[in-house]
Amino acid sequence: MNFAADRADAVVSVLADGSRRAVHGYAGFVAAALAIAVAFAYADAFNLVRYRDALPTILVLLGDSLPPDFSRWQSWGRPLAETLAMSICGTVLAAAAAAPLGALAAQGSGFPVVSHAARLVLNTLRSIPDLVWGIMFVAAVGFGPLPGLLALACHSTGMLGKFYAEIIEHVDTAPGEALRSHGVSRLAVLRFSVLPQILPRVVDVTLYRWEHNVRAATVLGVIGAGGIGLQLITAFHLFAYREAMALILVLLGLVTLINVLGAWLRARFLA
């Protein structure tokens, strides 16, 4: 009888625990939905009057930008090269700095104090927008692509370091432990167990960041960091919408080429 009573109490306890979890889950969902609704209301997204002239205005701007004007294409070569150089150099510097910082920031990879310090550095780097980094570096080193690549490197280090740390934290340790049990060195464990697991994802996030940095380098042209962004902003300021559309198409072509190159590199690393 006592055994049956204990089982009944255990079932009741499990059901009660499940009910509490369900209530907490529903409460969390409702709270998140309310928070999202408040955010939309605060951003005035529910004010339908503001959408009344949006579509006609967009259509007018689109009509004013067609057909694209490529008449000044010969002057876009150097700014386009500066944008590409900023994105490449910024990504390379960020990956080089993020690799050790991400390894230190990963939980369980070392001393907790070191891990927290590395996470604080990464949080600081990525909490400051790349546009603000750009303003600081323009003031420090002057105009041109140099402040742009330094700004991209700082912000991207914070982002890539976070991604690298999370990738390292999800490494399956079982294959490495099996190798260690057979007397394999730590370097060999890193080569044959850890790297095969993290390398494809590291390449993925790094290439994605490069693609992002191409677009970010365009925005940095607003503050005098060089690149094709300065040409684009100047075209908008002069109401040269047809030229602006041509520049946007050029950027679209550049990003598309980078996507194709990224897909090829991913295939190479996965192979």
C-alpha positions as a printed NumPy array, in Angstrom:
array([[  0.   ,   0.   ,   0.   ],
       [  2.812,   2.351,   0.904],
       [  4.51 ,   1.613,  -2.432],
       [  1.314,   2.39 ,  -4.352],
       [  0.806,   5.564,  -2.341],
       [  4.378,   6.648,  -3.027],
       [  3.91 ,   6.064,  -6.747],
       [  0.664,   8.031,  -6.718],
       [  2.378,  10.888,  -4.899],
       [  5.227,  10.796,  -7.414],
       [  2.786,  10.949, -10.342],
       [  0.925,  13.84 ,  -8.731],
       [  4.227,  15.636,  -8.138],
       [  5.319,  15.144, -11.757],
       [  1.964,  16.376, -13.054],
       [  2.051,  19.397, -10.739],
       [  5.594,  20.196, -11.869],
       [  4.524,  19.904, -15.494],
       [  1.594,  22.209, -14.87 ],
       [  3.84 ,  24.781, -13.22 ],
       [  6.255,  24.626, -16.141],
       [  3.389,  25.072, -18.608],
       [  2.037,  28.067, -16.681],
       [  5.504,  29.626, -16.547],
       [  5.931,  29.008, -20.271],
       [  2.589,  30.645, -21.121],
       [  3.353,  33.547, -18.794],
       [  6.733,  34.049, -20.458],
       [  5.137,  33.981, -23.907],
       [  2.493,  36.537, -22.89 ],
       [  5.146,  38.773, -21.309],
       [  7.306,  38.608, -24.445],
       [  4.28 ,  39.363, -26.671],
       [  3.372,  42.365, -24.513],
       [  6.954,  43.64 , -24.588],
       [  7.022,  43.376, -28.385],
       [  3.657,  45.153, -28.67 ],
       [  4.882,  47.963, -26.401],
       [  8.039,  48.302, -28.493],
       [  5.988,  48.599, -31.715],
       [  3.689,  51.156, -30.055],
       [  6.645,  53.157, -28.744],
       [  8.128,  53.203, -32.259],
       [  4.789,  54.565, -33.561],
       [  4.421,  51.517, -35.804],
       [  0.652,  51.332, -35.203],
       [  0.043,  54.871, -36.471],
       [ -1.555,  53.996, -39.818],
       [ -1.749,  57.654, -40.904],
       [  2.022,  57.718, -41.344],
       [  1.818,  54.942, -43.948],
       [ -0.683,  56.807, -46.112],
       [  1.852,  58.529, -48.399],
       [  4.652,  55.99 , -47.993],
       [  4.019,  53.867, -51.096],
       [  3.383,  56.783, -53.496],
       [  6.55 ,  58.51 , -52.252],
       [  8.623,  55.361, -52.742],
       [  7.236,  54.939, -56.257],
       [  8.1  ,  58.555, -57.103],
       [ 11.676,  58.1  , -55.841],
       [ 11.979,  54.873, -57.776],
       [ 10.742,  56.578, -60.919],
       [ 13.243,  59.409, -60.454],
       [ 16.092,  56.877, -60.131],
       [ 15.362,  55.025, -63.379],
       [ 17.096,  54.372, -65.66 ],
       [ 20.397,  54.13 , -63.724],
       [ 23.069,  56.601, -64.783],
       [ 26.474,  54.953, -65.265],
       [ 28.017,  57.939, -67.057],
       [ 30.581,  58.519, -64.269],
       [ 31.587,  54.866, -63.878],
       [ 35.248,  55.632, -64.63 ],
       [ 35.519,  57.623, -61.371],
       [ 34.135,  54.795, -59.229],
       [ 37.084,  52.406, -59.542],
       [ 39.222,  53.801, -56.73 ],
       [ 36.329,  54.302, -54.233],
       [ 35.134,  50.773, -54.95 ],
       [ 38.641,  49.416, -54.389],
       [ 38.821,  51.35 , -51.101],
       [ 35.532,  49.825, -49.942],
       [ 36.729,  46.332, -50.796],
       [ 40.12 ,  46.933, -49.142],
       [ 38.473,  48.231, -45.963],
       [ 36.216,  45.19 , -45.739],
       [ 39.05 ,  42.7  , -46.34 ],
       [ 41.58 ,  44.312, -43.987],
       [ 39.001,  44.936, -41.278],
       [ 37.811,  41.325, -41.403],
       [ 41.346,  39.882, -41.375],
       [ 42.4  ,  42.017, -38.395],
       [ 39.184,  41.16 , -36.574],
       [ 39.564,  37.42 , -37.16 ],
       [ 43.185,  37.513, -35.96 ],
       [ 42.218,  39.346, -32.762],
       [ 38.955,  37.455, -32.181],
       [ 40.539,  33.983, -32.33 ],
       [ 42.544,  34.254, -29.071],
       [ 39.914,  36.406, -27.366],
       [ 37.17 ,  33.954, -28.305],
       [ 39.228,  31.021, -27.042],
       [ 39.768,  32.816, -23.726],
       [ 36.121,  33.876, -23.474],
       [ 34.752,  30.354, -24.021],
       [ 33.376,  28.862, -20.82 ],
       [ 35.481,  26.04 , -19.436],
       [ 38.521,  26.981, -21.511],
       [ 40.578,  28.481, -18.673],
       [ 40.398,  30.508, -15.495],
       [ 36.966,  32.109, -14.853],
       [ 38.538,  35.525, -14.225],
       [ 40.285,  35.43 , -17.608],
       [ 37.097,  34.266, -19.322],
       [ 35.039,  37.086, -17.796],
       [ 37.694,  39.656, -18.692],
       [ 37.791,  38.465, -22.316],
       [ 33.988,  38.563, -22.501],
       [ 34.008,  42.107, -21.131],
       [ 36.475,  43.187, -23.811],
       [ 34.385,  41.591, -26.562],
       [ 31.166,  43.113, -25.196],
       [ 32.775,  46.547, -25.125],
       [ 34.081,  46.287, -28.684],
       [ 30.761,  45.258, -30.19 ],
       [ 28.587,  47.547, -28.058],
       [ 30.125,  50.597, -29.751],
       [ 28.692,  50.939, -33.303],
       [ 31.178,  50.852, -36.154],
       [ 30.03 ,  54.356, -37.133],
       [ 31.157,  55.672, -33.729],
       [ 34.442,  53.782, -34.058],
       [ 34.835,  55.425, -37.447],
       [ 34.317,  58.924, -36.045],
       [ 36.951,  58.295, -33.375],
       [ 39.484,  56.925, -35.843],
       [ 38.861,  59.729, -38.351],
       [ 39.703,  62.165, -35.557],
       [ 42.76 ,  60.079, -34.627],
       [ 44.334,  59.212, -38.001],
       [ 42.578,  61.468, -40.494],
       [ 40.335,  60.817, -43.487],
       [ 40.545,  57.931, -45.948],
       [ 40.127,  54.165, -45.827],
       [ 42.492,  53.674, -42.835],
       [ 40.003,  54.83 , -40.161],
       [ 37.347,  52.779, -41.919],
       [ 39.251,  49.516, -41.732],
       [ 40.224,  50.175, -38.088],
       [ 36.588,  50.836, -37.21 ],
       [ 35.457,  47.645, -38.938],
       [ 38.22 ,  45.685, -37.202],
       [ 37.215,  46.873, -33.722],
       [ 33.494,  46.218, -34.073],
       [ 33.989,  42.945, -35.95 ],
       [ 36.419,  41.687, -33.298],
       [ 33.641,  41.934, -30.729],
       [ 31.167,  40.096, -32.944],
       [ 33.521,  37.391, -34.229],
       [ 34.955,  36.812, -30.752],
       [ 31.47 ,  36.102, -29.421],
       [ 30.755,  33.704, -32.29 ],
       [ 34.1  ,  31.938, -31.907],
       [ 33.564,  31.505, -28.16 ],
       [ 30.124,  29.964, -28.701],
       [ 31.494,  27.633, -31.372],
       [ 34.26 ,  26.444, -29.04 ],
       [ 31.762,  25.929, -26.205],
       [ 29.729,  23.531, -28.363],
       [ 32.677,  21.306, -29.291],
       [ 32.04 ,  17.632, -28.553],
       [ 34.793,  16.611, -26.14 ],
       [ 34.208,  12.851, -26.446],
       [ 36.44 ,  12.313, -29.54 ],
       [ 39.253,  14.298, -27.927],
       [ 38.986,  12.347, -24.684],
       [ 39.095,   9.085, -26.637],
       [ 42.264,  10.21 , -28.393],
       [ 43.841,  11.314, -25.113],
       [ 43.098,   7.924, -23.575],
       [ 45.258,   6.365, -26.304],
       [ 48.19 ,   8.66 , -25.5  ],
       [ 47.636,  11.204, -28.279],
       [ 49.196,  14.625, -27.595],
       [ 47.1  ,  17.732, -26.957],
       [ 48.302,  19.228, -30.246],
       [ 47.111,  16.16 , -32.13 ],
       [ 43.763,  16.316, -30.295],
       [ 43.442,  19.943, -31.418],
       [ 44.324,  18.989, -35.004],
       [ 42.163,  15.875, -35.397],
       [ 39.282,  16.494, -32.95 ],
       [ 38.729,  20.192, -32.279],
       [ 39.633,  21.836, -35.587],
       [ 37.434,  19.579, -37.771],
       [ 34.475,  20.523, -35.579],
       [ 35.001,  24.277, -35.396],
       [ 36.661,  25.132, -38.725],
       [ 33.556,  24.982, -40.985],
       [ 31.517,  27.164, -38.615],
       [ 34.435,  29.562, -38.064],
       [ 34.788,  29.98 , -41.82 ],
       [ 31.026,  30.496, -42.139],
       [ 30.785,  33.295, -39.583],
       [ 33.996,  34.953, -40.806],
       [ 32.802,  35.039, -44.412],
       [ 29.415,  36.305, -43.293],
       [ 31.158,  39.077, -41.381],
       [ 33.159,  39.967, -44.478],
       [ 29.935,  40.318, -46.447],
       [ 28.546,  42.53 , -43.689],
       [ 31.704,  44.64 , -43.637],
       [ 31.345,  45.44 , -47.335],
       [ 28.005,  47.069, -46.587],
       [ 29.3  ,  48.645, -43.375],
       [ 32.286,  50.127, -45.251],
       [ 29.794,  51.846, -47.55 ],
       [ 28.071,  53.506, -44.592],
       [ 31.415,  54.66 , -43.168],
       [ 31.858,  56.842, -46.245],
       [ 29.363,  59.231, -44.622],
       [ 31.934,  60.271, -42.005],
       [ 34.831,  60.636, -44.436],
       [ 36.247,  57.118, -44.229],
       [ 36.5  ,  56.894, -48.005],
       [ 35.038,  54.258, -50.251],
       [ 32.055,  54.125, -52.554],
       [ 29.781,  55.277, -49.723],
       [ 30.989,  58.846, -50.092],
       [ 30.021,  58.781, -53.78 ],
       [ 26.6  ,  57.375, -52.873],
       [ 25.896,  59.979, -50.188],
       [ 27.068,  62.775, -52.471],
       [ 24.695,  61.568, -55.189],
       [ 21.771,  61.641, -52.753],
       [ 22.7  ,  65.115, -51.494],
       [ 22.765,  66.382, -55.088],
       [ 19.42 ,  64.648, -55.812],
       [ 21.201,  62.604, -58.497],
       [ 18.958,  59.607, -57.889],
       [ 19.793,  57.92 , -61.198],
       [ 23.487,  57.93 , -60.338],
       [ 22.644,  56.713, -56.814],
       [ 20.71 ,  53.801, -58.31 ],
       [ 23.705,  52.931, -60.486],
       [ 25.98 ,  52.934, -57.429],
       [ 23.528,  50.711, -55.542],
       [ 23.549,  48.251, -58.442],
       [ 27.36 ,  48.266, -58.423],
       [ 27.346,  47.465, -54.698],
       [ 24.795,  44.744, -55.289],
       [ 27.08 ,  43.207, -57.9  ],
       [ 30.052,  43.39 , -55.515],
       [ 28.14 ,  41.71 , -52.685],
       [ 26.899,  39.036, -55.094],
       [ 30.47 ,  38.27 , -56.187],
       [ 31.519,  38.004, -52.54 ],
       [ 28.627,  35.617, -51.887],
       [ 29.77 ,  33.423, -54.774],
       [ 33.367,  33.499, -53.527],
       [ 32.174,  32.715, -50.001],
       [ 30.188,  29.715, -51.216],
       [ 33.274,  28.422, -53.04 ],
       [ 35.461,  28.863, -49.957],
       [ 32.892,  27.12 , -47.754],
       [ 32.827,  24.184, -50.153],
       [ 36.604,  24.   , -50.098],
       [ 36.789,  23.968, -46.296],
       [ 33.937,  21.491, -45.919],
       [ 35.648,  19.198, -48.409]])
